[in-house]
């Protein structure tokens, strides 16, 4: 990330980002097919599924790393500003808490606007103690990897090409929501709003670390609080 008044250089080539978007579309389609398979709503054991989800997240990070390394960069460049003191840690924890509150408010507002709906991915939620432990691993992986990929990499790529942080924030939120359309169009809109909040935070903080914390916490709470 970089300062708000300076358009950053791209982290990777346009071709790499185009391939990244194709991979994201492929993952979304595969997830949609998986969610609508007969018997998907009643898996006997979710742990293999969770292992697959973590593998997909790591695959995206690996692919981003390839593109960034081709330009001489590292994943540290994608993450942005890092902790240098306990004050930085405290600030990011406070920012993460503020992001969680903002996302909760967005969710309430969108439920009021769109109406309530039945979750099509409730079958993903853990049911046993072992699955709950595995879910925490999935949530942390999603929080770290998706923030690095979407708010660290994709946001900066779109910002560098559009030369507008606002346009980049809106575009990545749309892409992030579209990647979750297998959950249903209402859920995709809600997820897009999450991406909007996380991107605003990343653009202002010049780091994806507080977003990682908030994202992981929201996923953990969302999976465990329903039981």
C-alpha positions as a Python dict, from the first residue, in 0.01 Angstrom:
ca = {
    (1, 'X'): (0, 0, 0),
    (2, 'X'): (106, 362, -34),
    (3, 'X'): (-5, 709, 68),
    (4, 'X'): (-350, 824, -35),
    (5, 'X'): (-220, 1113, -244),
    (6, 'X'): (19, 901, -449),
    (7, 'X'): (-91, 643, -706),
    (8, 'X'): (110, 324, -641),
    (9, 'X'): (298, 123, -898),
    (10, 'X'): (134, -210, -986),
    (11, 'X'): (256, -513, -795),
    (12, 'X'): (225, -745, -1095),
    (13, 'X'): (148, -740, -1465),
    (14, 'X'): (-198, -688, -1615),
    (15, 'X'): (-180, -1041, -1758),
    (16, 'X'): (-122, -1183, -1411),
    (17, 'X'): (-422, -995, -1271),
    (18, 'X'): (-639, -1111, -1560),
    (19, 'X'): (-542, -1470, -1483),
    (20, 'X'): (-611, -1409, -1116),
    (21, 'X'): (-964, -1295, -1202),
    (22, 'X'): (-1015, -1604, -1420),
    (23, 'X'): (-904, -1825, -1132),
    (24, 'X'): (-1143, -1642, -898),
    (25, 'X'): (-1429, -1699, -1143),
    (26, 'X'): (-1339, -2066, -1166),
    (27, 'X'): (-1335, -2104, -788),
    (28, 'X'): (-1673, -1928, -762),
    (29, 'X'): (-1825, -2159, -1025),
    (30, 'X'): (-1682, -2468, -856),
    (31, 'X'): (-1821, -2348, -522),
    (32, 'X'): (-2163, -2289, -680),
    (33, 'X'): (-2166, -2641, -824),
    (34, 'X'): (-2051, -2788, -493),
    (35, 'X'): (-2321, -2601, -301),
    (36, 'X'): (-2594, -2731, -531),
    (37, 'X'): (-2488, -3093, -552),
    (38, 'X'): (-2733, -3356, -418),
    (39, 'X'): (-2645, -3434, -59),
    (40, 'X'): (-2425, -3127, -18),
    (41, 'X'): (-2653, -2996, 255),
    (42, 'X'): (-2582, -3296, 477),
    (43, 'X'): (-2212, -3386, 462),
    (44, 'X'): (-2110, -3664, 698),
    (45, 'X'): (-1776, -3499, 777),
    (46, 'X'): (-1687, -3138, 701),
    (47, 'X'): (-1318, -3156, 789),
    (48, 'X'): (-1204, -3272, 440),
    (49, 'X'): (-1413, -2990, 295),
    (50, 'X'): (-1248, -2742, 531),
    (51, 'X'): (-904, -2870, 430),
    (52, 'X'): (-999, -2806, 67),
    (53, 'X'): (-1110, -2451, 149),
    (54, 'X'): (-779, -2375, 320),
    (55, 'X'): (-592, -2520, 22),
    (56, 'X'): (-782, -2289, -215),
    (57, 'X'): (-698, -1986, -4),
    (58, 'X'): (-330, -2080, 0),
    (59, 'X'): (-339, -2141, -376),
    (60, 'X'): (-456, -1785, -435),
    (61, 'X'): (-178, -1647, -214),
    (62, 'X'): (76, -1863, -396),
    (63, 'X'): (-45, -1733, -732),
    (64, 'X'): (-30, -1372, -612),
    (65, 'X'): (323, -1434, -482),
    (66, 'X'): (429, -1557, -827),
    (67, 'X'): (309, -1238, -994),
    (68, 'X'): (461, -1011, -731),
    (69, 'X'): (798, -1190, -739),
    (70, 'X'): (809, -1152, -1117),
    (71, 'X'): (823, -774, -1057),
    (72, 'X'): (1088, -810, -787),
    (73, 'X'): (847, -771, -494),
    (74, 'X'): (753, -983, -195),
    (75, 'X'): (438, -1060, 1),
    (76, 'X'): (555, -799, 253),
    (77, 'X'): (491, -538, -16),
    (78, 'X'): (135, -670, -49),
    (79, 'X'): (71, -657, 325),
    (80, 'X'): (179, -294, 358),
    (81, 'X'): (284, -122, 678),
    (82, 'X'): (379, -367, 952),
    (83, 'X'): (406, -349, 1328),
    (84, 'X'): (710, -168, 1467),
    (85, 'X'): (587, -108, 1821),
    (86, 'X'): (314, -210, 2065),
    (87, 'X'): (136, 112, 1974),
    (88, 'X'): (98, -20, 1618),
    (89, 'X'): (-46, -345, 1755),
    (90, 'X'): (-295, -160, 1974),
    (91, 'X'): (-397, 72, 1691),
    (92, 'X'): (-465, -217, 1454),
    (93, 'X'): (-667, -401, 1718),
    (94, 'X'): (-879, -90, 1771),
    (95, 'X'): (-921, -46, 1395),
    (96, 'X'): (-1018, -411, 1361),
    (97, 'X'): (-1280, -369, 1633),
    (98, 'X'): (-1414, -59, 1457),
    (99, 'X'): (-1433, -252, 1129),
    (100, 'X'): (-1632, -529, 1298),
    (101, 'X'): (-1879, -271, 1433),
    (102, 'X'): (-1908, -106, 1090),
    (103, 'X'): (-1967, -440, 919),
    (104, 'X'): (-2229, -537, 1177),
    (105, 'X'): (-2408, -208, 1108),
    (106, 'X'): (-2389, -271, 730),
    (107, 'X'): (-2532, -620, 778),
    (108, 'X'): (-2826, -491, 982),
    (109, 'X'): (-2894, -218, 725),
    (110, 'X'): (-2880, -460, 433),
    (111, 'X'): (-3111, -709, 604),
    (112, 'X'): (-3356, -422, 652),
    (113, 'X'): (-3324, -321, 285),
    (114, 'X'): (-3309, -665, 123),
    (115, 'X'): (-3518, -858, 372),
    (116, 'X'): (-3422, -1177, 551),
    (117, 'X'): (-3321, -1483, 355),
    (118, 'X'): (-3240, -1845, 423),
    (119, 'X'): (-2868, -1920, 418),
    (120, 'X'): (-2775, -2154, 134),
    (121, 'X'): (-2440, -2231, 295),
    (122, 'X'): (-2559, -2325, 643),
    (123, 'X'): (-2440, -2677, 567),
    (124, 'X'): (-2083, -2544, 577),
    (125, 'X'): (-2107, -2454, 945),
    (126, 'X'): (-1939, -2687, 1197),
    (127, 'X'): (-2145, -2934, 1398),
    (128, 'X'): (-1896, -3130, 1607),
    (129, 'X'): (-1615, -3017, 1840),
    (130, 'X'): (-1352, -3130, 1588),
    (131, 'X'): (-1526, -2940, 1311),
    (132, 'X'): (-1541, -2628, 1526),
    (133, 'X'): (-1165, -2641, 1579),
    (134, 'X'): (-1115, -2693, 1205),
    (135, 'X'): (-1352, -2404, 1134),
    (136, 'X'): (-1129, -2169, 1334),
    (137, 'X'): (-838, -2272, 1110),
    (138, 'X'): (-1052, -2205, 802),
    (139, 'X'): (-1162, -1866, 935),
    (140, 'X'): (-806, -1755, 1011),
    (141, 'X'): (-688, -1874, 669),
    (142, 'X'): (-974, -1688, 499),
    (143, 'X'): (-910, -1372, 697),
    (144, 'X'): (-538, -1364, 627),
    (145, 'X'): (-541, -1491, 268),
    (146, 'X'): (-844, -1303, 135),
    (147, 'X'): (-730, -972, 280),
    (148, 'X'): (-385, -1021, 134),
    (149, 'X'): (-525, -1123, -205),
    (150, 'X'): (-819, -884, -244),
    (151, 'X'): (-728, -580, -35),
    (152, 'X'): (-351, -612, -61),
    (153, 'X'): (-298, -727, -418),
    (154, 'X'): (-614, -663, -618),
    (155, 'X'): (-694, -326, -461),
    (156, 'X'): (-348, -195, -541),
    (157, 'X'): (-360, -332, -896),
    (158, 'X'): (-693, -161, -963),
    (159, 'X'): (-574, 158, -794),
    (160, 'X'): (-259, 176, -1005),
    (161, 'X'): (-454, 130, -1330),
    (162, 'X'): (-757, 347, -1255),
    (163, 'X'): (-548, 611, -1072),
    (164, 'X'): (-840, 646, -834),
    (165, 'X'): (-851, 481, -492),
    (166, 'X'): (-1229, 525, -477),
    (167, 'X'): (-1282, 345, -809),
    (168, 'X'): (-1043, 70, -700),
    (169, 'X'): (-1228, 23, -370),
    (170, 'X'): (-1564, -5, -545),
    (171, 'X'): (-1436, -243, -814),
    (172, 'X'): (-1269, -482, -572),
    (173, 'X'): (-1580, -484, -352),
    (174, 'X'): (-1789, -585, -655),
    (175, 'X'): (-1537, -855, -750),
    (176, 'X'): (-1518, -981, -391),
    (177, 'X'): (-1896, -1000, -366),
    (178, 'X'): (-1924, -1172, -706),
    (179, 'X'): (-1673, -1434, -591),
    (180, 'X'): (-1924, -1530, -319),
    (181, 'X'): (-2235, -1538, -535),
    (182, 'X'): (-2263, -1914, -474),
    (183, 'X'): (-2401, -1814, -133),
    (184, 'X'): (-2693, -1638, -303),
    (185, 'X'): (-2723, -1289, -447),
    (186, 'X'): (-2826, -1125, -120),
    (187, 'X'): (-2533, -1283, 64),
    (188, 'X'): (-2303, -1173, -220),
    (189, 'X'): (-2418, -812, -174),
    (190, 'X'): (-2352, -836, 200),
    (191, 'X'): (-2009, -987, 134),
    (192, 'X'): (-1937, -706, -112),
    (193, 'X'): (-2018, -456, 162),
    (194, 'X'): (-1765, -633, 385),
    (195, 'X'): (-1509, -591, 107),
    (196, 'X'): (-1595, -223, 89),
    (197, 'X'): (-1528, -169, 460),
    (198, 'X'): (-1207, -374, 453),
    (199, 'X'): (-1081, -182, 148),
    (200, 'X'): (-1154, 156, 304),
    (201, 'X'): (-960, 43, 609),
    (202, 'X'): (-668, -90, 404),
    (203, 'X'): (-651, 222, 190),
    (204, 'X'): (-648, 451, 494),
    (205, 'X'): (-416, 241, 713),
    (206, 'X'): (-192, 143, 421),
    (207, 'X'): (-192, -211, 559),
    (208, 'X'): (-415, -517, 542),
    (209, 'X'): (-327, -632, 895),
    (210, 'X'): (-628, -478, 1079),
    (211, 'X'): (-855, -614, 805),
    (212, 'X'): (-704, -960, 851),
    (213, 'X'): (-782, -948, 1223),
    (214, 'X'): (-1138, -827, 1171),
    (215, 'X'): (-1208, -1066, 884),
    (216, 'X'): (-1086, -1371, 1078),
    (217, 'X'): (-1281, -1267, 1388),
    (218, 'X'): (-1604, -1218, 1192),
    (219, 'X'): (-1571, -1559, 1026),
    (220, 'X'): (-1494, -1732, 1354),
    (221, 'X'): (-1789, -1571, 1530),
    (222, 'X'): (-2017, -1632, 1232),
    (223, 'X'): (-1938, -2003, 1230),
    (224, 'X'): (-1940, -2072, 1603),
    (225, 'X'): (-2210, -1836, 1734),
    (226, 'X'): (-2488, -2016, 1551),
    (227, 'X'): (-2456, -2322, 1775),
}
